Amino acid sequence: MALQLHLHQGEKILVIERVIVAPRVGTFRPLPEANGVGVPVEKGQLIGSVEGPGTSTPVCSPFRGELMGMLAHPGERLREGQPVAWLRVS
Protein backbone atom coordinates (compact mmCIF):
# COMPACT_ATOMS: atom_id res chain seq x y z
CA MET A 1 0.00 0.00 0.00
CA ALA A 2 1.47 3.37 -1.01
CA LEU A 3 1.77 6.18 1.51
CA GLN A 4 -0.44 9.07 0.54
CA LEU A 5 0.27 12.56 1.80
CA HIS A 6 -2.41 15.18 1.53
CA LEU A 7 -0.46 18.38 2.00
CA HIS A 8 -1.22 21.81 0.68
CA GLN A 9 1.61 23.80 -0.84
CA GLY A 10 3.72 25.31 1.93
CA GLU A 11 1.91 23.39 4.67
CA LYS A 12 4.83 21.21 5.73
CA ILE A 13 8.46 20.90 4.84
CA LEU A 14 9.49 17.25 4.91
CA VAL A 15 13.21 17.80 4.28
CA ILE A 16 15.14 17.71 7.57
CA GLU A 17 18.29 19.42 6.29
CA ARG A 18 18.75 23.18 6.14
CA VAL A 19 21.59 25.52 5.25
CA ILE A 20 22.81 28.62 7.02
CA VAL A 21 23.74 31.32 4.50
CA ALA A 22 26.01 34.36 4.52
CA PRO A 23 24.07 37.53 5.36
CA ARG A 24 26.36 39.72 3.21
CA VAL A 25 29.53 39.79 1.13
CA GLY A 26 32.75 39.42 3.08
CA THR A 27 35.30 37.06 4.60
CA PHE A 28 34.00 34.20 6.73
CA ARG A 29 35.29 33.79 10.29
CA PRO A 30 33.71 30.74 12.02
CA LEU A 31 33.61 30.35 15.79
CA PRO A 32 35.88 27.48 16.89
CA GLU A 33 33.10 25.89 18.98
CA ALA A 34 30.81 25.77 15.92
CA ASN A 35 33.17 23.60 13.93
CA GLY A 36 32.33 19.94 14.35
CA VAL A 37 29.86 17.35 13.16
CA GLY A 38 27.11 16.65 15.67
CA VAL A 39 27.43 19.96 17.52
CA PRO A 40 23.97 21.07 18.72
CA VAL A 41 22.88 24.47 17.40
CA GLU A 42 20.02 26.53 18.79
CA LYS A 43 17.86 28.91 16.77
CA GLY A 44 19.60 32.30 16.73
CA GLN A 45 22.96 30.86 17.83
CA LEU A 46 26.05 32.61 16.52
CA ILE A 47 28.26 30.34 14.39
CA GLY A 48 30.66 32.95 13.03
CA SER A 49 30.87 36.29 11.29
CA VAL A 50 31.32 37.78 7.84
CA GLU A 51 33.84 40.59 7.88
CA GLY A 52 34.17 43.40 5.38
CA PRO A 53 36.03 46.70 5.34
CA GLY A 54 35.40 48.11 8.83
CA THR A 55 32.38 45.85 9.50
CA SER A 56 31.58 42.51 11.07
CA THR A 57 28.17 40.91 10.55
CA PRO A 58 27.13 37.96 12.73
CA VAL A 59 26.16 34.67 11.06
CA CYS A 60 23.40 33.13 13.17
CA SER A 61 21.41 29.95 12.63
CA PRO A 62 17.75 30.51 11.79
CA PHE A 63 17.10 26.88 12.82
CA ARG A 64 17.56 24.56 15.79
CA GLY A 65 19.36 21.35 14.96
CA GLU A 66 22.61 19.43 14.72
CA LEU A 67 25.57 20.75 12.74
CA MET A 68 26.38 18.35 9.93
CA GLY A 69 29.26 20.30 8.42
CA MET A 70 30.70 23.63 7.46
CA LEU A 71 30.42 24.54 3.78
CA ALA A 72 32.63 27.64 3.97
CA HIS A 73 36.26 27.61 5.06
CA PRO A 74 37.83 30.10 7.50
CA GLY A 75 38.99 33.13 5.54
CA GLU A 76 36.89 32.25 2.47
CA ARG A 77 35.42 35.18 0.58
CA LEU A 78 31.62 34.79 0.48
CA ARG A 79 28.83 36.36 -1.49
CA GLU A 80 25.48 37.20 0.08
CA GLY A 81 23.26 34.10 0.34
CA GLN A 82 26.15 31.64 -0.12
CA PRO A 83 25.77 28.50 2.05
CA VAL A 84 28.04 28.54 5.10
CA ALA A 85 26.95 25.43 7.04
CA TRP A 86 24.32 22.69 6.96
CA LEU A 87 22.14 21.38 9.74
CA ARG A 88 19.83 18.49 10.40
CA VAL A 89 16.86 20.10 12.11
CA SER A 90 15.25 18.66 15.21
Backbone as a ProteinNet text record, in pm:
[ID]
protein_1_A
[PRIMARY]
MALQLHLHQGEKILVIERVIVAPRVGTFRPLPEANGVGVPVEKGQLIGSVEGPGTSTPVCSPFRGELMGMLAHPGERLREGQPVAWLRVS
[TERTIARY]
84.7	0	89.4	66.3	146.9	104	202.1	177.3	124.1	13.5	-43.9	-37.6	21.5	27.4	-67.4	-147.2	-241	-199.5	-97.7	-45.7	-77	-104.1	-121.8	14	34.1	161.5	200.9	322.4	372.4	326.8	244.7	190.7	296.7	379.9	482.8	606.6	720	845.8	895.8	911.3	948.7	1099.2	1175.6	1320.7	1376.5	1463.6	1513.6	1648.4	1703.4	1828.7	1804.7	1883.2	1874.5	2016.6	2029.5	2159	2151.5	2263.7	2281.3	2357.9	2312.3	2374	2438.9	2532	2601	2503.4	2499.6	2406.6	2452.7	2581.4	2636.1	2766.3	2823.6	2952.8	3062.3	3162.4	3275.5	3354.7	3443.7	3530.5	3473.6	3461.9	3400.2	3499	3452.9	3529.5	3439.7	3455.4	3371.3	3416.8	3323.7	3360.9	3421.1	3527.1	3587.8	3490.4	3402.8	3309.9	3196.9	3184.5	3080.9	3140	3250.2	3316.8	3332.2	3226.8	3232.9	3100.6	3107.7	2986.1	2918.9	2788	2711.4	2696.6	2754.1	2742.8	2598.8	2532.8	2397	2397.8	2300.3	2288.1	2145.9	2133.2	2001.7	1962.5	1834.1	1786	1842.3	1902.2	1960.3	2103.9	2159.3	2295.7	2397.4	2496.1	2605.4	2699	2730.3	2826.2	2952	2949.3	3065.8	3029.4	3113.5	3087.1	3138	3084.1	3131.6	3187.3	3316.1	3384.2	3411.8	3388.5	3417.3	3499.1	3524.7	3603.4	3535.8	3591	3539.7	3410.1	3364.1	3238.5	3253.6	3166.8	3158.3	3010.5	2958.4	2817.4	2806	2727.8	2713.3	2642	2684.3	2616.2	2549.6	2417.2	2339.6	2251.4	2225.4	2141.5	1994.4	1918.5	1774.5	1698.3	1771.6	1709.9	1775.7	1702.8	1755.8	1787.1	1903.2	1936.4	2075.8	2128.6	2260.7	2348.4	2464.7	2556.5	2608.8	2592.5	2638.1	2768.3	2800.6	2925.8	2928.8	3050.4	3070.4	3090.4	3030.5	3042.4	3136.1	3168.6	3263	3385	3500	3625.8	3662.6	3736	3782.6	3862.6	3829.6	3898.7	3845.6	3745.7	3688.9	3606.7	3620.9	3541.7	3405.2	3298.9	3161.8	3080.8	2981.7	2883.3	2755.8	2673.2	2547.9	2463.2	2412.4	2326.5	2401.5	2535.7	2614.7	2604.2	2583.6	2576.6	2706.3	2691.3	2803.6	2813.4	2698.5	2695.2	2563.2	2559.4	2432.4	2398.8	2268.7	2214	2112.9	2096.8	1982.5	1893.4	1774.7	1685.6	1622.8	1587.4	1525.3	1388.4
-117.3	0	123.8	215.8	337.4	440	509.8	617.6	737.5	790.4	906.9	1024.7	1133.3	1256.2	1356.8	1417.1	1517.9	1651.8	1711.2	1837.8	1948.3	2064.5	2181.3	2247.5	2316.2	2379.6	2470.4	2450.7	2531.4	2487.2	2382.3	2338.5	2275.6	2190.8	2120.9	2104.6	2116.4	2089.5	1956.2	1858.9	1725.2	1702.6	1792.5	1780.2	1823.2	1740.5	1771.3	1842.7	1868.9	1941.8	2085.7	2175.1	2318	2372.6	2486.4	2552.5	2688.3	2727.9	2862.5	2938	3057.8	3132.3	3261.5	3310.6	3436	3553.2	3640.1	3752.6	3866.7	3864.8	3971.6	3924.7	4006	3979.2	4005.9	3919.6	3941.5	3813.7	3818.5	3706.4	3632.2	3500.6	3419.6	3390	3409.9	3378.7	3293.7	3159.1	3073.6	3078.8	3052.5	3034.9	2895.8	2880.5	2747.7	2643.6	2683.5	2588.7	2545.8	2613.2	2576.6	2496.7	2430.8	2359.7	2212	2136.7	1993.7	1927.3	1810.1	1735.1	1690.1	1707.3	1665.2	1770.3	1888	1996.3	2047.5	2052.6	2106.7	2258	2304.5	2446.6	2489.8	2598.6	2653.5	2761.1	2784.5	2891.3	3024.3	3100.8	3229.8	3223	3101.9	3085.5	3137.8	3208.4	3260.8	3147	3136.7	3034.3	3096.3	3227	3294.9	3436.3	3494.1	3628.7	3641.4	3741.6	3778.5	3918.7	3931.8	4059.2	4126.6	4257.4	4339.6	4458.7	4552.9	4670.2	4748.3	4737.3	4810.6	4758	4639.5	4585.1	4438	4393	4251.4	4219.5	4128.3	4091.1	3949.9	3930.2	3795.7	3700.1	3574.2	3466.9	3381	3385.8	3312.6	3209.4	3100.4	2995.3	3032.7	3027.5	3050.9	2925.7	2816.5	2688.3	2626.3	2538.8	2455.7	2320.1	2264.8	2134.5	2089.3	2001.4	1943.2	1979.7	2036.2	2075.4	1951.9	1949	1835.2	1865.8	1992.4	2029.6	2175	2226.9	2363.5	2357.7	2448.6	2454.2	2565.9	2655.4	2763.5	2744.2	2775.2	2761.4	2893.2	2886.9	3009.6	3094.4	3221	3312.8	3314.2	3229.7	3225	3350	3402.8	3518.2	3467.3	3524	3479	3586.7	3542.5	3636	3624.3	3722.3	3719.5	3601.4	3524.5	3410.2	3280.2	3285.8	3163.8	3073.4	2941.7	2850.2	2848.5	2851.9	2854.2	2721.7	2666.5	2542.9	2471.8	2341.7	2269.3	2198.3	2193.8	2138.3	2029.3	1942	1848.7	1901.4	1945.9	2010.2	1907.6	1955.6	1866.4	1918.3
0	0	0	-88.6	-101.3	4.1	56	150.9	74.8	118.9	54	149.1	102.6	180	117.8	199.8	152.8	212.2	151.9	200.3	100.7	152.9	68.1	51.8	-58.3	-84	33	83	193.2	330.4	337.9	466.6	555.2	497.5	573.1	488.3	552.1	484.3	537.4	448.9	491	490.7	432.7	428.4	564.1	622.4	756.5	755.3	637.4	628.7	586.8	644.3	614.3	599.7	533.6	525	592.7	648.1	701.6	594.7	559.5	450.4	500.2	420.9	452.2	440.7	540.4	536.1	444.9	406.6	321.3	258.6	174.8	112.8	214.9	217.9	308	329.6	425.9	460	579.6	568.2	672.8	785.3	908.1	1029	1120.3	1116.6	1201.9	1347.5	1438.4	1578.7	1594.9	1671.7	1689.5	1745.2	1836.2	1897.6	1803	1689.2	1592.3	1476.7	1501.5	1392.9	1427.1	1409.6	1434.9	1403.1	1348.9	1315.5	1444.8	1450.2	1566.9	1674.2	1653.4	1751.7	1751.2	1868.3	1872.1	1848.8	1772.3	1740.3	1773	1845.5	1878.6	1777.7	1763.9	1676.8	1727	1637.1	1672.9	1722	1731.9	1782.9	1682.3	1732.2	1652.4	1613.3	1483.6	1439.4	1379.4	1358.8	1303.5	1262.7	1178.2	1128.5	985.8	917.5	784.3	799	768.8	787.9	654.5	654.8	538.2	583.7	496	534.5	648	767	883.2	940.7	898.4	949.6	984.4	1072.1	1107	1128.1	1047.8	1055.4	1110	1216.3	1272.7	1176.6	1179.2	1106.2	1212.4	1217.4	1317.1	1247.9	1318.1	1262.8	1277	1168	1179.5	1223.2	1248.1	1282.3	1404.8	1470.9	1579.2	1519.1	1551	1496.3	1533.2	1450.1	1471.9	1352.3	1380	1274.2	1202.5	1072.5	992.7	919.4	907.2	841.6	803.2	792.7	745.6	594.7	523.2	378.3	333.7	425	397	486.4	432.7	506	574.1	686.5	750.3	650.9	643.8	554	412.1	382.6	247.3	220.1	101	58.1	15.4	73.9	48	-21.2	-95.3	-149.5	-64.2	-68.5	8.1	-35.6	61.3	33.5	8.8	9.5	-12.1	110.2	91.1	205.4	285.7	417.9	510.4	585.9	627.5	704.3	678.1	707.9	695.5	824.7	850.4	974	944.4	1038.9	1040.2	1151.2	1114.1	1210.9	1303	1422.7	1521.4	1560.7
[MASK]
++++++++++++++++++++++++++++++++++++++++++++++++++++++++++++++++++++++++++++++++++++++++++

